[in-house]
Amino acid sequence: MVVLLAIAILMWLILPKLQGFLGSSKVAATEESVQGLIDAAHSFAATNGALYTGLSAHFSSGYNATTTPDIPTNYTSSGSPNPFGGFGTVSETGPLSFVVTETNIPVVSCNQLMNHFLSEGSPSCSGSSFTFTGQ
């Protein structure tokens, strides 16, 4: 009985750290996904006269090895699935800007994402969504 109690106490002490570690790996995977979408948007503009016009249409059908080999391979018409159970999407917000949105992001994780991308553009958090606006 004492052994079970000791195990229970250890689990109680370790579980928050384990959850934090797992959450950090989800954030890292989401950072990588967001960066992939940013890079794909920049690549699109580089071949489109430095304009994002048509970016939304380009991404609307998802990845196709023949027609859209420049977008992430896991991108579908719904976007790229993220580890939090949501999706990441990219679209144009004007001829000179684009937005990447990740849904279903917990507040703490969203703040971590925001801090990570602060130097690259305009990240923000609202509700359970992370948004990055870039040029």
PyMOL CGO cylinders between C-alpha atoms (Angstrom):
from pymol import cmd
from pymol.cgo import CYLINDER

trace = [
    CYLINDER, 0.00, 0.00, 0.00, 2.86, 2.37, 0.82, 0.3, 1, 1, 1, 1, 1, 1,
    CYLINDER, 2.86, 2.37, 0.82, 4.43, 1.64, -2.57, 0.3, 1, 1, 1, 1, 1, 1,
    CYLINDER, 4.43, 1.64, -2.57, 1.20, 2.52, -4.37, 0.3, 1, 1, 1, 1, 1, 1,
    CYLINDER, 1.20, 2.52, -4.37, 0.91, 5.73, -2.38, 0.3, 1, 1, 1, 1, 1, 1,
    CYLINDER, 0.91, 5.73, -2.38, 4.52, 6.63, -3.25, 0.3, 1, 1, 1, 1, 1, 1,
    CYLINDER, 4.52, 6.63, -3.25, 3.85, 5.96, -6.95, 0.3, 1, 1, 1, 1, 1, 1,
    CYLINDER, 3.85, 5.96, -6.95, 0.70, 8.08, -6.83, 0.3, 1, 1, 1, 1, 1, 1,
    CYLINDER, 0.70, 8.08, -6.83, 2.58, 10.97, -5.23, 0.3, 1, 1, 1, 1, 1, 1,
    CYLINDER, 2.58, 10.97, -5.23, 5.39, 10.73, -7.79, 0.3, 1, 1, 1, 1, 1, 1,
    CYLINDER, 5.39, 10.73, -7.79, 2.90, 10.70, -10.65, 0.3, 1, 1, 1, 1, 1, 1,
    CYLINDER, 2.90, 10.70, -10.65, 1.13, 13.72, -9.16, 0.3, 1, 1, 1, 1, 1, 1,
    CYLINDER, 1.13, 13.72, -9.16, 4.46, 15.56, -9.06, 0.3, 1, 1, 1, 1, 1, 1,
    CYLINDER, 4.46, 15.56, -9.06, 5.67, 14.47, -12.49, 0.3, 1, 1, 1, 1, 1, 1,
    CYLINDER, 5.67, 14.47, -12.49, 2.44, 14.73, -14.52, 0.3, 1, 1, 1, 1, 1, 1,
    CYLINDER, 2.44, 14.73, -14.52, 2.44, 18.56, -14.90, 0.3, 1, 1, 1, 1, 1, 1,
    CYLINDER, 2.44, 18.56, -14.90, 6.05, 18.48, -16.13, 0.3, 1, 1, 1, 1, 1, 1,
    CYLINDER, 6.05, 18.48, -16.13, 5.20, 15.71, -18.58, 0.3, 1, 1, 1, 1, 1, 1,
    CYLINDER, 5.20, 15.71, -18.58, 2.20, 17.65, -19.87, 0.3, 1, 1, 1, 1, 1, 1,
    CYLINDER, 2.20, 17.65, -19.87, 4.39, 20.73, -20.25, 0.3, 1, 1, 1, 1, 1, 1,
    CYLINDER, 4.39, 20.73, -20.25, 6.94, 18.74, -22.23, 0.3, 1, 1, 1, 1, 1, 1,
    CYLINDER, 6.94, 18.74, -22.23, 4.26, 17.31, -24.51, 0.3, 1, 1, 1, 1, 1, 1,
    CYLINDER, 4.26, 17.31, -24.51, 2.75, 20.77, -24.96, 0.3, 1, 1, 1, 1, 1, 1,
    CYLINDER, 2.75, 20.77, -24.96, 6.17, 22.16, -25.90, 0.3, 1, 1, 1, 1, 1, 1,
    CYLINDER, 6.17, 22.16, -25.90, 6.62, 19.54, -28.60, 0.3, 1, 1, 1, 1, 1, 1,
    CYLINDER, 6.62, 19.54, -28.60, 3.20, 20.46, -30.00, 0.3, 1, 1, 1, 1, 1, 1,
    CYLINDER, 3.20, 20.46, -30.00, 4.21, 24.12, -30.06, 0.3, 1, 1, 1, 1, 1, 1,
    CYLINDER, 4.21, 24.12, -30.06, 7.49, 23.26, -31.82, 0.3, 1, 1, 1, 1, 1, 1,
    CYLINDER, 7.49, 23.26, -31.82, 5.64, 21.21, -34.45, 0.3, 1, 1, 1, 1, 1, 1,
    CYLINDER, 5.64, 21.21, -34.45, 3.16, 24.05, -34.97, 0.3, 1, 1, 1, 1, 1, 1,
    CYLINDER, 3.16, 24.05, -34.97, 6.02, 26.57, -35.28, 0.3, 1, 1, 1, 1, 1, 1,
    CYLINDER, 6.02, 26.57, -35.28, 7.50, 24.39, -38.01, 0.3, 1, 1, 1, 1, 1, 1,
    CYLINDER, 7.50, 24.39, -38.01, 4.15, 24.18, -39.79, 0.3, 1, 1, 1, 1, 1, 1,
    CYLINDER, 4.15, 24.18, -39.79, 3.59, 27.95, -39.61, 0.3, 1, 1, 1, 1, 1, 1,
    CYLINDER, 3.59, 27.95, -39.61, 7.11, 28.57, -40.91, 0.3, 1, 1, 1, 1, 1, 1,
    CYLINDER, 7.11, 28.57, -40.91, 6.41, 26.20, -43.81, 0.3, 1, 1, 1, 1, 1, 1,
    CYLINDER, 6.41, 26.20, -43.81, 3.29, 28.18, -44.72, 0.3, 1, 1, 1, 1, 1, 1,
    CYLINDER, 3.29, 28.18, -44.72, 5.17, 31.49, -44.45, 0.3, 1, 1, 1, 1, 1, 1,
    CYLINDER, 5.17, 31.49, -44.45, 7.93, 30.13, -46.68, 0.3, 1, 1, 1, 1, 1, 1,
    CYLINDER, 7.93, 30.13, -46.68, 5.39, 28.86, -49.21, 0.3, 1, 1, 1, 1, 1, 1,
    CYLINDER, 5.39, 28.86, -49.21, 3.67, 32.27, -49.29, 0.3, 1, 1, 1, 1, 1, 1,
    CYLINDER, 3.67, 32.27, -49.29, 7.01, 34.01, -49.84, 0.3, 1, 1, 1, 1, 1, 1,
    CYLINDER, 7.01, 34.01, -49.84, 7.87, 31.51, -52.57, 0.3, 1, 1, 1, 1, 1, 1,
    CYLINDER, 7.87, 31.51, -52.57, 4.53, 32.19, -54.27, 0.3, 1, 1, 1, 1, 1, 1,
    CYLINDER, 4.53, 32.19, -54.27, 5.14, 35.95, -54.21, 0.3, 1, 1, 1, 1, 1, 1,
    CYLINDER, 5.14, 35.95, -54.21, 8.68, 35.50, -55.52, 0.3, 1, 1, 1, 1, 1, 1,
    CYLINDER, 8.68, 35.50, -55.52, 7.29, 33.85, -58.66, 0.3, 1, 1, 1, 1, 1, 1,
    CYLINDER, 7.29, 33.85, -58.66, 4.34, 36.25, -58.93, 0.3, 1, 1, 1, 1, 1, 1,
    CYLINDER, 4.34, 36.25, -58.93, 6.05, 39.62, -59.27, 0.3, 1, 1, 1, 1, 1, 1,
    CYLINDER, 6.05, 39.62, -59.27, 6.39, 40.09, -55.48, 0.3, 1, 1, 1, 1, 1, 1,
    CYLINDER, 6.39, 40.09, -55.48, 2.59, 40.01, -55.15, 0.3, 1, 1, 1, 1, 1, 1,
    CYLINDER, 2.59, 40.01, -55.15, 0.35, 37.72, -53.09, 0.3, 1, 1, 1, 1, 1, 1,
    CYLINDER, 0.35, 37.72, -53.09, -2.56, 38.16, -55.50, 0.3, 1, 1, 1, 1, 1, 1,
    CYLINDER, -2.56, 38.16, -55.50, -3.94, 34.68, -56.21, 0.3, 1, 1, 1, 1, 1, 1,
    CYLINDER, -3.94, 34.68, -56.21, -2.36, 33.08, -53.13, 0.3, 1, 1, 1, 1, 1, 1,
    CYLINDER, -2.36, 33.08, -53.13, -5.73, 32.00, -51.67, 0.3, 1, 1, 1, 1, 1, 1,
    CYLINDER, -5.73, 32.00, -51.67, -6.78, 30.37, -54.93, 0.3, 1, 1, 1, 1, 1, 1,
    CYLINDER, -6.78, 30.37, -54.93, -3.39, 28.69, -55.27, 0.3, 1, 1, 1, 1, 1, 1,
    CYLINDER, -3.39, 28.69, -55.27, -3.78, 27.04, -51.85, 0.3, 1, 1, 1, 1, 1, 1,
    CYLINDER, -3.78, 27.04, -51.85, -7.54, 26.36, -52.06, 0.3, 1, 1, 1, 1, 1, 1,
    CYLINDER, -7.54, 26.36, -52.06, -7.32, 22.81, -53.44, 0.3, 1, 1, 1, 1, 1, 1,
    CYLINDER, -7.32, 22.81, -53.44, -4.42, 21.70, -51.30, 0.3, 1, 1, 1, 1, 1, 1,
    CYLINDER, -4.42, 21.70, -51.30, -1.19, 20.00, -52.26, 0.3, 1, 1, 1, 1, 1, 1,
    CYLINDER, -1.19, 20.00, -52.26, -0.91, 18.34, -55.63, 0.3, 1, 1, 1, 1, 1, 1,
    CYLINDER, -0.91, 18.34, -55.63, 2.44, 17.03, -56.88, 0.3, 1, 1, 1, 1, 1, 1,
    CYLINDER, 2.44, 17.03, -56.88, 1.67, 18.24, -60.40, 0.3, 1, 1, 1, 1, 1, 1,
    CYLINDER, 1.67, 18.24, -60.40, -0.17, 21.54, -59.98, 0.3, 1, 1, 1, 1, 1, 1,
    CYLINDER, -0.17, 21.54, -59.98, 0.93, 22.84, -56.56, 0.3, 1, 1, 1, 1, 1, 1,
    CYLINDER, 0.93, 22.84, -56.56, 4.23, 21.18, -55.67, 0.3, 1, 1, 1, 1, 1, 1,
    CYLINDER, 4.23, 21.18, -55.67, 5.36, 24.36, -53.88, 0.3, 1, 1, 1, 1, 1, 1,
    CYLINDER, 5.36, 24.36, -53.88, 2.93, 24.09, -50.96, 0.3, 1, 1, 1, 1, 1, 1,
    CYLINDER, 2.93, 24.09, -50.96, 3.37, 21.75, -47.95, 0.3, 1, 1, 1, 1, 1, 1,
    CYLINDER, 3.37, 21.75, -47.95, 2.53, 18.14, -48.78, 0.3, 1, 1, 1, 1, 1, 1,
    CYLINDER, 2.53, 18.14, -48.78, 0.07, 17.82, -45.87, 0.3, 1, 1, 1, 1, 1, 1,
    CYLINDER, 0.07, 17.82, -45.87, -1.95, 20.87, -46.97, 0.3, 1, 1, 1, 1, 1, 1,
    CYLINDER, -1.95, 20.87, -46.97, -5.51, 19.98, -47.99, 0.3, 1, 1, 1, 1, 1, 1,
    CYLINDER, -5.51, 19.98, -47.99, -8.50, 22.12, -48.90, 0.3, 1, 1, 1, 1, 1, 1,
    CYLINDER, -8.50, 22.12, -48.90, -9.03, 22.45, -45.12, 0.3, 1, 1, 1, 1, 1, 1,
    CYLINDER, -9.03, 22.45, -45.12, -5.42, 23.49, -44.49, 0.3, 1, 1, 1, 1, 1, 1,
    CYLINDER, -5.42, 23.49, -44.49, -2.57, 21.72, -42.70, 0.3, 1, 1, 1, 1, 1, 1,
    CYLINDER, -2.57, 21.72, -42.70, -3.57, 19.74, -39.60, 0.3, 1, 1, 1, 1, 1, 1,
    CYLINDER, -3.57, 19.74, -39.60, -1.83, 20.93, -36.44, 0.3, 1, 1, 1, 1, 1, 1,
    CYLINDER, -1.83, 20.93, -36.44, -1.00, 18.86, -33.33, 0.3, 1, 1, 1, 1, 1, 1,
    CYLINDER, -1.00, 18.86, -33.33, -3.71, 20.62, -31.31, 0.3, 1, 1, 1, 1, 1, 1,
    CYLINDER, -3.71, 20.62, -31.31, -6.50, 19.25, -33.51, 0.3, 1, 1, 1, 1, 1, 1,
    CYLINDER, -6.50, 19.25, -33.51, -6.98, 22.38, -35.59, 0.3, 1, 1, 1, 1, 1, 1,
    CYLINDER, -6.98, 22.38, -35.59, -5.78, 23.50, -39.00, 0.3, 1, 1, 1, 1, 1, 1,
    CYLINDER, -5.78, 23.50, -39.00, -3.31, 26.00, -40.38, 0.3, 1, 1, 1, 1, 1, 1,
    CYLINDER, -3.31, 26.00, -40.38, -4.34, 27.98, -43.43, 0.3, 1, 1, 1, 1, 1, 1,
    CYLINDER, -4.34, 27.98, -43.43, -2.75, 30.68, -45.55, 0.3, 1, 1, 1, 1, 1, 1,
    CYLINDER, -2.75, 30.68, -45.55, -4.48, 33.32, -47.64, 0.3, 1, 1, 1, 1, 1, 1,
    CYLINDER, -4.48, 33.32, -47.64, -3.87, 36.70, -49.20, 0.3, 1, 1, 1, 1, 1, 1,
    CYLINDER, -3.87, 36.70, -49.20, -5.02, 39.83, -47.38, 0.3, 1, 1, 1, 1, 1, 1,
    CYLINDER, -5.02, 39.83, -47.38, -4.05, 42.14, -50.20, 0.3, 1, 1, 1, 1, 1, 1,
    CYLINDER, -4.05, 42.14, -50.20, -1.56, 42.26, -53.04, 0.3, 1, 1, 1, 1, 1, 1,
    CYLINDER, -1.56, 42.26, -53.04, 1.32, 42.91, -50.62, 0.3, 1, 1, 1, 1, 1, 1,
    CYLINDER, 1.32, 42.91, -50.62, 0.35, 40.82, -47.59, 0.3, 1, 1, 1, 1, 1, 1,
    CYLINDER, 0.35, 40.82, -47.59, -0.83, 37.42, -46.45, 0.3, 1, 1, 1, 1, 1, 1,
    CYLINDER, -0.83, 37.42, -46.45, -2.13, 35.79, -43.28, 0.3, 1, 1, 1, 1, 1, 1,
    CYLINDER, -2.13, 35.79, -43.28, -1.44, 32.40, -41.72, 0.3, 1, 1, 1, 1, 1, 1,
    CYLINDER, -1.44, 32.40, -41.72, -4.07, 31.22, -39.22, 0.3, 1, 1, 1, 1, 1, 1,
    CYLINDER, -4.07, 31.22, -39.22, -3.80, 28.25, -36.86, 0.3, 1, 1, 1, 1, 1, 1,
    CYLINDER, -3.80, 28.25, -36.86, -6.99, 27.15, -35.09, 0.3, 1, 1, 1, 1, 1, 1,
    CYLINDER, -6.99, 27.15, -35.09, -7.63, 25.28, -31.84, 0.3, 1, 1, 1, 1, 1, 1,
    CYLINDER, -7.63, 25.28, -31.84, -4.48, 26.64, -30.16, 0.3, 1, 1, 1, 1, 1, 1,
    CYLINDER, -4.48, 26.64, -30.16, -4.52, 26.82, -26.33, 0.3, 1, 1, 1, 1, 1, 1,
    CYLINDER, -4.52, 26.82, -26.33, -3.83, 30.29, -24.89, 0.3, 1, 1, 1, 1, 1, 1,
    CYLINDER, -3.83, 30.29, -24.89, -0.44, 29.45, -23.37, 0.3, 1, 1, 1, 1, 1, 1,
    CYLINDER, -0.44, 29.45, -23.37, 0.72, 27.80, -26.60, 0.3, 1, 1, 1, 1, 1, 1,
    CYLINDER, 0.72, 27.80, -26.60, -0.61, 30.71, -28.65, 0.3, 1, 1, 1, 1, 1, 1,
    CYLINDER, -0.61, 30.71, -28.65, 1.46, 33.12, -26.59, 0.3, 1, 1, 1, 1, 1, 1,
    CYLINDER, 1.46, 33.12, -26.59, 4.55, 30.97, -27.22, 0.3, 1, 1, 1, 1, 1, 1,
    CYLINDER, 4.55, 30.97, -27.22, 3.84, 31.02, -30.96, 0.3, 1, 1, 1, 1, 1, 1,
    CYLINDER, 3.84, 31.02, -30.96, 3.32, 34.78, -30.86, 0.3, 1, 1, 1, 1, 1, 1,
    CYLINDER, 3.32, 34.78, -30.86, 6.66, 35.32, -29.13, 0.3, 1, 1, 1, 1, 1, 1,
    CYLINDER, 6.66, 35.32, -29.13, 8.41, 33.03, -31.61, 0.3, 1, 1, 1, 1, 1, 1,
    CYLINDER, 8.41, 33.03, -31.61, 7.16, 34.88, -34.70, 0.3, 1, 1, 1, 1, 1, 1,
    CYLINDER, 7.16, 34.88, -34.70, 7.30, 38.43, -33.31, 0.3, 1, 1, 1, 1, 1, 1,
    CYLINDER, 7.30, 38.43, -33.31, 10.42, 39.33, -35.29, 0.3, 1, 1, 1, 1, 1, 1,
    CYLINDER, 10.42, 39.33, -35.29, 9.05, 38.02, -38.61, 0.3, 1, 1, 1, 1, 1, 1,
    CYLINDER, 9.05, 38.02, -38.61, 5.76, 39.86, -38.94, 0.3, 1, 1, 1, 1, 1, 1,
    CYLINDER, 5.76, 39.86, -38.94, 2.63, 40.64, -36.96, 0.3, 1, 1, 1, 1, 1, 1,
    CYLINDER, 2.63, 40.64, -36.96, 1.51, 37.65, -34.88, 0.3, 1, 1, 1, 1, 1, 1,
    CYLINDER, 1.51, 37.65, -34.88, -1.56, 37.77, -32.63, 0.3, 1, 1, 1, 1, 1, 1,
    CYLINDER, -1.56, 37.77, -32.63, -3.80, 35.54, -30.54, 0.3, 1, 1, 1, 1, 1, 1,
    CYLINDER, -3.80, 35.54, -30.54, -7.57, 35.74, -30.31, 0.3, 1, 1, 1, 1, 1, 1,
    CYLINDER, -7.57, 35.74, -30.31, -9.67, 33.09, -28.64, 0.3, 1, 1, 1, 1, 1, 1,
    CYLINDER, -9.67, 33.09, -28.64, -8.17, 29.79, -29.72, 0.3, 1, 1, 1, 1, 1, 1,
    CYLINDER, -8.17, 29.79, -29.72, -6.64, 31.11, -32.94, 0.3, 1, 1, 1, 1, 1, 1,
    CYLINDER, -6.64, 31.11, -32.94, -3.11, 32.19, -33.75, 0.3, 1, 1, 1, 1, 1, 1,
    CYLINDER, -3.11, 32.19, -33.75, -2.76, 34.63, -36.64, 0.3, 1, 1, 1, 1, 1, 1,
    CYLINDER, -2.76, 34.63, -36.64, 0.38, 35.76, -38.40, 0.3, 1, 1, 1, 1, 1, 1,
    CYLINDER, 0.38, 35.76, -38.40, 0.25, 38.59, -40.92, 0.3, 1, 1, 1, 1, 1, 1,
    CYLINDER, 0.25, 38.59, -40.92, 3.26, 38.91, -43.16, 0.3, 1, 1, 1, 1, 1, 1,
    CYLINDER, 3.26, 38.91, -43.16, 4.53, 40.74, -46.21, 0.3, 1, 1, 1, 1, 1, 1,
]
cmd.load_cgo(trace, "trace")
